[in-house]
Amino acid sequence: MKIISDKNNLQILHEDNHIIVVNKRVGDIVQGDKTGDKPLSDVVKEYIKAKYNKPGDVFLGVIHRLDRPTTGIVVFARTSKALSRMNELFSNRETQKTYWAVVKNKPKEAKAKLVHYLKRNEKNNTSKAHLKEVPDSKLASLDYIIIKELQNYTALEINLHTGRHHQIRAQLSAIGSPIKGDLKYGADRSNPDGGIHLHARKLTFVHPVSKENITIIAPTPDDPIWNAV
């Protein structure tokens, strides 16, 4: 997909009066947290303020998040109407999310549906996948298919049916195929940039105001493995 703008290292994939869609880089945090690092939401606000010469504060609503080491599509709302409607779409699972992941150990099956019960550990910010329901666990479901076999890695396309904390990372780890670079979930080494090879590749949804069907595709990061995929 064509990138509309790449100013200030901000890759904008779609922009209109109500929403703005950005291709998140490794290390960006979507919303401010305890680290105090500048969040992507502030960068987008600055971009809008400068582009449209807006006085005062710029409204920008955070609809969803991606993990810090993950890349890909993040949607922000530019109006309160868009924010409430997009929140509804995401909470009702009325969006279609497709991810790409690169794993070290090839899954046993070329395609499969994974169903686990995820239990979150707040202390170390991880989720553990269980085959059977355990106290305080939540059902997690996804489909994957192998899209390319590389020399040392395997690329998967993943469609999410639920949106749990670290879901893809935990579920792939549970079948013995942790994501490349994901030390937290069993990878043997980190990536040089501190990221992991998990990319929010495609998002399809109904525009909150115009009601047209929107499909966004985010280019993968520029590195040898993603380029091979």
C-alpha positions in Angstrom: 0.0 0.0 0.0 1.2 3.5 -0.8 2.4 5.5 2.1 0.7 8.9 2.1 3.3 10.7 4.2 6.5 9.8 5.8 7.4 13.0 7.6 9.1 12.9 11.0 9.4 9.1 10.5 5.6 9.0 10.7 4.3 6.6 8.1 0.7 7.6 7.4 -1.4 4.9 5.6 -4.8 6.7 5.6 -6.0 10.1 6.6 -9.4 11.8 6.5 -11.4 14.2 8.6 -12.3 11.5 11.1 -9.5 8.9 11.3 -5.8 8.7 10.8 -4.0 5.4 10.3 -0.2 5.0 11.0 2.3 2.3 10.4 3.9 1.9 13.8 7.7 1.2 14.1 9.5 -1.0 16.5 9.9 0.7 19.9 7.0 3.2 19.5 4.5 3.2 22.3 1.0 4.0 21.2 -0.1 5.8 24.4 1.9 7.4 27.3 3.0 5.0 30.0 5.2 4.9 33.1 8.4 5.0 31.0 7.7 8.7 30.2 8.8 8.1 26.6 7.0 10.2 24.0 4.0 8.2 22.7 3.0 7.9 19.0 -0.3 9.6 19.9 1.7 12.8 20.7 3.7 12.6 17.4 0.4 12.3 15.4 -1.1 15.2 17.3 1.9 17.3 16.4 1.7 16.3 12.8 -2.0 17.3 12.6 -1.4 20.6 14.4 1.4 21.5 12.0 -0.4 20.3 8.8 -3.7 22.1 9.5 -2.4 25.1 11.5 -4.6 24.1 14.4 -4.6 26.5 17.4 -4.8 25.0 20.9 -5.0 21.3 21.7 -5.6 18.7 19.0 -8.2 16.0 19.6 -6.9 12.5 19.0 -8.5 9.4 20.4 -6.6 6.2 21.0 -8.8 3.3 19.8 -6.4 0.3 20.2 -2.8 -0.5 20.9 0.1 -2.6 19.7 2.8 -4.0 21.9 5.9 -1.8 21.9 8.2 -4.4 20.1 5.4 -5.0 17.4 5.0 -3.1 14.2 2.1 -2.3 11.9 -1.3 -0.7 11.7 -2.6 1.7 14.4 -5.8 3.7 14.0 -6.5 7.0 15.8 -9.7 8.9 15.8 -9.7 12.6 14.9 -13.2 13.3 16.2 -15.2 12.2 19.2 -17.9 10.7 17.0 -15.3 8.6 15.2 -13.8 7.5 18.5 -17.0 6.2 20.0 -18.0 4.4 16.8 -14.5 2.9 16.3 -14.4 1.8 19.9 -17.7 0.0 19.3 -16.4 -1.7 16.2 -13.3 -3.0 18.0 -15.1 -4.1 21.2 -17.8 -5.9 19.1 -15.0 -7.6 17.0 -16.5 -6.0 13.8 -13.0 -5.5 12.4 -10.9 -8.0 10.6 -7.3 -8.1 11.7 -4.5 -9.9 9.9 -1.0 -10.2 11.3 2.3 -11.6 9.9 4.7 -13.3 12.2 8.1 -14.9 11.6 8.9 -17.9 13.8 12.1 -20.0 14.3 10.4 -23.4 14.7 8.1 -24.3 12.0 4.6 -25.3 13.3 3.7 -29.0 12.8 0.7 -28.2 10.7 0.7 -25.9 7.7 -2.5 -24.3 8.9 -4.5 -24.6 12.0 -6.9 -23.0 14.5 -5.4 -22.4 17.9 -7.7 -22.3 20.9 -6.3 -21.6 24.4 -7.2 -20.0 27.7 -4.9 -17.1 28.5 -4.1 -16.1 32.0 -2.4 -12.8 32.4 0.4 -12.2 34.9 0.4 -8.5 35.8 3.7 -8.7 37.7 5.9 -9.7 34.7 3.4 -8.5 32.0 3.0 -11.8 30.3 0.1 -14.1 29.4 0.3 -17.9 29.7 -1.7 -20.1 27.3 -3.5 -23.1 28.8 -5.3 -25.9 26.9 -8.0 -26.0 29.5 -9.8 -23.2 31.4 -8.1 -22.1 34.6 -9.2 -19.5 37.2 -9.2 -15.9 35.7 -8.3 -17.1 32.2 -9.9 -15.9 29.0 -10.7 -17.8 25.8 -8.2 -17.0 23.0 -8.7 -18.1 19.4 -6.8 -17.5 16.1 -6.2 -19.1 12.8 -2.7 -19.3 11.2 -1.4 -20.5 7.8 2.2 -20.8 6.7 2.8 -18.3 3.9 6.5 -18.7 3.3 9.4 -20.9 4.4 12.7 -19.2 4.6 16.1 -20.7 5.2 16.0 -20.6 9.0 12.5 -19.3 9.7 8.9 -19.7 8.8 6.4 -16.8 8.0 2.8 -17.1 9.2 -0.3 -15.2 8.4 -2.6 -15.0 11.4 -6.3 -14.0 11.7 -7.4 -13.1 15.2 -10.9 -14.1 16.5 -10.3 -12.6 20.0 -8.2 -9.8 21.2 -6.3 -10.9 24.3 -3.2 -9.6 26.0 -0.1 -10.8 24.1 -2.4 -13.4 22.4 -0.4 -14.2 19.3 2.9 -14.2 21.2 1.6 -16.5 23.9 -0.3 -18.9 21.6 2.6 -19.4 19.1 4.9 -19.9 22.0 2.5 -22.6 23.4 2.8 -24.7 20.2 6.6 -24.4 20.3 7.0 -21.7 17.7 7.9 -18.4 19.5 8.2 -15.3 17.4 11.7 -14.3 16.3 13.2 -11.9 18.8 10.5 -12.5 21.5 12.7 -13.4 24.5 9.7 -13.0 26.8 8.0 -15.9 25.1 10.8 -18.3 24.4 12.9 -17.0 21.5 16.6 -17.9 21.9 17.9 -14.4 21.1 16.7 -10.8 20.7 16.6 -8.8 17.6 19.2 -6.0 17.2 16.5 -3.3 17.3 14.8 -4.8 20.4 11.7 -5.6 18.4 10.0 -8.8 17.5 8.9 -10.1 14.1 5.2 -9.6 14.6 3.5 -7.1 12.2 -0.1 -5.9 12.1 -0.4 -6.3 8.4 -4.0 -5.7 7.4 -7.1 -4.2 8.9 -10.6 -4.1 7.3 -13.5 -2.1 8.9 -16.5 0.0 8.1 -15.6 3.7 8.2 -17.3 5.2 11.3 -18.8 8.1 9.4 -18.9 7.5 5.6 -19.8 3.8 6.2 -17.6 2.7 3.3 -15.5 -0.5 3.6 -11.9 0.4 4.3 -9.0 -2.0 4.0 -5.5 -0.9 5.1 -2.3 -2.8 4.4 0.9 -1.8 6.2 4.3 -2.4 4.5 6.6 -4.5 6.6 9.8 -3.0 8.2 12.8 -2.8 6.0 15.0 -5.7 7.2 16.4 -8.8 5.4 13.9 -11.3 6.9 10.8 -9.2 6.3 12.1 -8.4 2.8 12.4 -12.1 2.1 8.8 -12.6 3.2 
